[in-house]
């Protein structure tokens, strides 16, 4: 069934806006080439977008070409602002941008484990409000929030999770009450995968699985260009995956005994101690992720001396990747998060080699390219997509 004229116009306008966001400023002739639309159709959509206050003339394409055909059109980036929050167990980071993603203001603050729920919520919400004011007078249109834990796909709400601070759920509720902007919450690993897909190591992949390796371990599933959360929001809870070589199976409320017990930061510190790379008991000092990251980097730089540790780590990661490949056959696994980023291409190559030895399904293993900033990047992408959907619904 062909699209109605109004739907076709909206789709054309959204395509033009996306091109102007990604590649702008552009002339009408360039928009014609990139969209494949006719010259009159492009002229009409340019006029509509200008009348709506979404684009404006920002210059001309060259001194030798004057007149209407040489006008460069760009997004009215200061029409509204976007915000992203990266909510961690003990901290929150905020960035506010214009509609093109240019950073206008940012901030971060620690929130200790001894901070009460209400004070923690107030500190985090206050940080966002101060940062938004510092960015300028434009209204805040959409706010993307990345948080650990499960997001209910039916309601979009952060679910109660054992081991996570109560202020996380309280913060989401307060932001929704205090802000006129749309507040969009998603699991941090899923947002990092969105960022890697749109602007990172998986730009050429419509299907992949990303491992987020840090204090714990999680995964994000991208199939045919769409993030898959699962029926309850739990797709990718790979830390609970039963694996051999641990004390026993995980329980419904604790992932100890699952894949987490092989590749979480505590397990990596213990592995590093066994290989003589850190002092025994390092994992008990409360800096497990930092120690795991430093150890992976040290092992990579140590040449042959670091190979036994890296080989065993790669074997453990290949075990989880083989389980994922046997069910989803994604063709590509990304290693991201603090540990994955530290391991880089060297660790990814080792994992791919060991994965090929235990799985008949050809699976490429890559390192994520966006590092720890992937969560904020993904939250901003989510906020920008929401703003575009609101400005130009698809008919």
C-alpha positions in Angstrom: 0.0 0.0 0.0 1.6 3.3 -1.0 2.2 6.0 1.6 -0.2 8.8 1.8 1.1 12.3 0.7 1.3 13.5 4.3 3.3 10.4 5.3 5.6 10.7 2.3 6.3 14.3 3.1 7.1 13.5 6.7 9.4 10.7 5.7 11.2 12.9 3.2 11.5 15.7 5.8 13.0 13.3 8.4 15.4 11.9 5.8 16.6 15.4 5.0 16.9 16.3 8.7 19.0 13.2 9.3 21.3 14.1 6.4 21.7 17.6 7.6 22.5 16.4 11.1 25.1 13.9 9.8 26.6 15.7 6.8 25.3 19.3 6.9 25.3 22.0 6.0 24.1 21.1 2.5 22.8 22.8 -0.6 19.4 21.9 -2.1 21.3 20.2 -5.0 23.3 18.1 -2.5 20.0 17.1 -0.7 18.6 16.1 -4.1 21.6 13.9 -4.8 21.6 12.3 -1.4 17.9 11.7 -1.1 17.2 10.8 -4.7 14.2 13.1 -4.7 13.2 15.4 -7.5 14.2 19.0 -7.5 10.6 20.3 -6.9 10.2 17.9 -4.0 13.4 19.0 -2.4 12.4 22.7 -2.9 9.1 22.0 -1.1 10.7 20.2 1.9 13.4 22.9 2.3 10.6 25.5 2.4 8.6 23.4 5.0 11.6 22.9 7.2 12.5 26.6 7.1 8.9 27.6 7.9 8.9 25.2 10.8 12.1 26.8 12.2 14.1 23.6 11.9 16.6 24.7 9.3 18.0 28.0 8.0 20.5 29.4 5.5 23.9 29.3 7.0 26.1 30.4 4.1 26.8 29.7 0.4 28.7 26.8 -1.1 31.4 28.9 -2.8 32.3 32.4 -3.9 31.9 31.5 -7.6 28.3 30.3 -7.2 25.8 33.0 -6.0 22.1 32.7 -5.8 19.4 30.3 -4.5 21.1 27.1 -5.8 24.3 27.9 -3.8 22.6 28.4 -0.4 23.8 26.1 2.3 21.1 24.9 4.7 21.8 23.8 8.3 19.9 22.6 11.3 18.8 25.3 13.7 20.8 23.7 16.4 19.9 26.0 19.3 16.1 25.5 18.8 16.2 23.1 21.7 18.8 21.3 23.9 19.3 17.6 24.6 20.7 16.0 27.8 22.3 12.7 28.7 22.9 11.2 32.1 25.3 8.3 32.9 24.1 7.0 36.3 26.6 4.7 38.0 26.5 3.0 41.3 28.5 5.8 43.0 28.4 8.7 40.6 26.4 10.6 37.9 27.7 12.4 34.8 25.7 14.8 32.7 26.2 16.4 29.3 23.9 18.9 27.6 24.2 19.5 23.8 22.4 21.3 21.0 20.4 19.4 18.4 23.6 18.7 16.4 25.3 17.1 19.4 27.7 20.0 20.1 28.5 20.0 23.8 27.3 23.1 25.6 27.8 22.1 29.2 28.8 19.1 31.3 29.3 18.0 34.9 29.8 15.1 37.2 29.8 14.3 40.9 30.3 11.3 43.1 27.5 10.0 45.3 28.8 7.9 48.1 27.2 4.7 49.3 26.5 6.4 52.6 24.3 9.1 51.0 20.6 8.7 51.8 18.2 8.1 48.9 16.5 11.6 49.0 19.8 13.6 49.3 21.3 11.4 46.5 18.3 12.1 44.2 18.4 15.8 44.9 22.2 16.0 44.2 21.8 14.2 40.9 18.7 16.1 39.8 20.3 19.3 40.8 23.4 18.6 38.8 21.2 18.1 35.6 19.3 21.3 36.3 22.4 23.4 36.9 24.1 22.0 33.8 21.0 22.7 31.7 21.0 26.3 32.9 24.7 26.7 32.1 24.0 25.5 28.5 21.8 28.5 27.7 18.2 29.5 27.5 16.9 27.0 25.0 14.4 24.5 26.4 15.4 21.0 27.2 13.6 18.8 24.8 14.7 15.2 25.7 16.8 13.6 28.3 18.5 10.2 27.8 19.4 8.3 31.0 21.7 5.3 31.1 21.6 3.2 34.3 22.6 -0.3 35.4 19.8 -2.8 35.9 16.7 -3.9 34.0 14.3 -1.5 32.2 10.8 -2.8 31.9 10.1 -2.7 28.1 6.3 -2.2 28.7 6.6 0.8 31.0 10.1 2.2 30.3 10.7 2.2 34.1 13.8 1.1 35.9 13.0 -2.1 37.8 14.0 -2.9 41.3 17.4 -4.7 41.3 19.3 -6.2 44.1 22.7 -4.6 44.7 21.8 -1.3 43.0 21.2 1.9 45.0 17.6 2.9 45.7 18.3 6.5 44.5 18.5 5.3 40.9 14.7 4.6 40.7 14.0 7.7 42.7 16.0 9.9 40.4 14.0 8.8 37.3 10.7 9.6 39.0 11.9 13.0 40.1 13.2 13.9 36.7 9.9 12.9 35.1 8.1 15.1 37.6 10.4 18.2 37.6 11.2 18.4 33.9 9.0 19.3 31.0 11.4 17.3 28.8 10.8 13.7 27.8 12.9 11.4 30.1 14.0 8.2 28.4 15.6 5.5 30.5 17.7 2.6 29.1 20.1 0.0 30.4 23.7 1.4 30.2 25.0 -1.5 28.2 22.2 -1.2 25.6 23.0 2.5 25.2 26.7 1.8 24.7 25.7 -0.7 22.0 23.5 2.0 20.3 26.5 4.3 20.3 28.9 1.7 18.9 26.3 0.9 16.2 25.7 4.5 15.1 29.2 6.0 15.7 31.7 3.4 16.7 33.1 0.0 15.9 29.9 -1.6 14.7 28.8 1.1 12.2 29.0 -1.5 9.4 27.1 -4.2 11.3 23.3 -4.5 11.6 23.6 -7.6 13.8 26.1 -8.0 16.6 26.4 -8.7 20.3 28.4 -6.5 22.6 30.0 -7.6 25.8 30.3 -4.8 28.5 33.2 -5.8 30.6 33.8 -3.9 33.8 33.0 -4.4 37.5 30.5 -7.0 36.3 29.6 -8.2 32.8 26.6 -7.6 30.6 25.7 -7.9 27.0 23.6 -6.0 24.5 21.9 -7.7 21.5 21.5 -5.8 18.2 19.6 -7.7 15.5 18.8 -6.3 12.1 19.6 -2.8 13.3 17.3 -3.0 16.3 18.2 -3.3 19.9 16.5 -6.3 21.5 15.6 -6.0 25.2 13.7 -9.2 25.6 10.2 -9.9 27.1 11.2 -8.6 30.5 14.1 -6.3 29.6 16.6 -9.0 30.5 18.1 -9.8 27.2 21.9 -9.8 27.6 22.0 -10.6 31.3 25.0 -12.8 30.5 26.5 -12.6 33.9 23.9 -15.3 34.9 24.9 -17.7 32.1 25.9 -21.0 33.7 29.4 -22.0 32.9 31.9 -24.7 33.8 34.9 -24.0 36.0 33.1 -22.2 38.8 31.9 -23.2 42.2 28.3 -23.8 41.3 25.4 -22.5 39.2 24.1 -18.9 39.8 20.8 -18.3 41.6 17.8 -16.2 40.6 19.1 -13.4 42.8 22.9 -13.7 42.5 25.0 -14.2 39.4 27.9 -15.6 41.4 28.6 -19.0 39.8 27.7 -17.7 36.4 29.8 -16.1 33.6 30.3 -13.1 35.9 32.4 -15.4 38.1 34.8 -15.9 35.2 35.2 -12.5 33.8 34.0 -9.9 36.3 36.6 -7.6 37.8 37.0 -9.6 41.0 37.6 -12.8 39.0 40.2 -11.0 36.8 42.0 -9.7 39.9 42.2 -13.3 41.2 43.4 -14.5 37.8 46.0 -11.8 37.7 47.3 -12.8 41.2 47.6 -16.4 40.1 49.8 -15.3 37.2 51.8 -13.0 39.4 50.7 -9.8 37.9 49.1 -8.3 41.1 49.5 -9.0 44.8 47.2 -11.7 46.3 44.0 -10.2 47.8 44.0 -7.1 45.5 40.3 -7.7 44.8 39.5 -7.0 48.4 40.6 -3.4 48.2 37.5 -2.0 46.6 39.2 -1.0 43.3 38.6 -4.2 41.4 37.7 -2.6 38.0 40.7 -0.2 38.1 43.1 -3.1 39.0 41.6 -5.3 36.2 42.0 -2.6 33.6 45.5 -1.8 34.6 46.4 -5.5 34.6 45.1 -6.1 31.1 47.1 -3.1 29.8 50.2 -4.3 31.7 49.9 -7.8 30.3 49.5 -6.5 26.7 52.6 -4.4 27.1 54.6 -7.2 28.7 54.9 -9.3 25.6 55.5 -13.0 26.4 55.3 -12.4 30.1 51.7 -11.3 29.8 50.6 -14.1 27.4 49.5 -16.7 29.9 47.2 -14.3 31.6 45.8 -13.0 28.3 45.3 -16.4 26.9 43.4 -17.6 29.9 41.2 -14.5 29.9 40.6 -14.9 26.2 39.6 -18.5 26.7 37.0 -17.4 29.4 35.6 -14.7 27.1 35.4 -17.2 24.2 33.3 -19.5 26.4 30.6 -16.8 26.8 30.9 -15.7 23.2 30.5 -19.3 22.0 27.3 -19.7 24.0 25.9 -16.5 22.5 27.0 -17.5 19.0 25.3 -20.9 19.3 21.9 -19.2 20.0 22.0 -16.0 18.0 24.8 -16.5 15.4 25.4 -12.7 15.3 28.6 -12.9 13.2 30.3 -10.3 15.4 31.0 -9.8 19.1 32.2 -6.5 20.4 34.3 -6.2 23.6 33.5 -2.9 25.3 33.4 -1.4 28.8 36.5 -0.5 30.7 38.1 -3.9 30.5 37.2 -4.5 26.8 38.5 -1.0 25.9 41.8 -1.7 27.8 42.2 -5.0 25.9 41.7 -3.4 22.6 42.4 -5.2 19.3 45.0 -7.4 20.9 42.6 -9.1 23.3 39.9 -9.2 20.7 42.2 -11.1 18.3 42.9 -13.6 21.0 39.3 -14.1 21.8 38.4 -14.6 18.1 41.1 -17.2 17.7 39.9 -19.2 20.7 36.2 -18.8 19.7 37.0 -20.3 16.3 38.4 -23.4 18.0 35.2 -24.1 20.0 32.4 -22.8 17.8 31.6 -23.9 14.2 30.0 -20.5 13.6 32.3 -17.9 12.1 32.3 -14.9 14.4 34.4 -11.8 14.2 35.5 -10.3 17.5 36.2 -6.6 17.7 37.1 -4.1 20.3 34.7 -1.2 21.0 36.0 2.2 19.9 34.1 4.6 22.1 35.5 3.7 25.6 33.8 4.7 28.8 32.0 7.6 27.1 29.8 5.2 25.1 26.9 5.3 27.6 26.6 9.1 27.4 27.0 9.0 23.6 24.2 6.4 23.4 22.0 8.4 25.7 22.4 11.5 23.6 21.6 9.5 20.4 18.4 8.3 22.1 17.5 11.8 23.1 18.1 13.2 19.6 16.1 10.5 18.0 13.2 11.2 20.3 13.4 14.9 19.5 13.4 14.2 15.8 10.4 11.9 16.2 8.5 14.6 18.1 9.3 17.3 15.6 8.5 15.2 12.6 6.3 12.1 13.4 6.2 9.6 10.5 2.8 10.6 9.2 
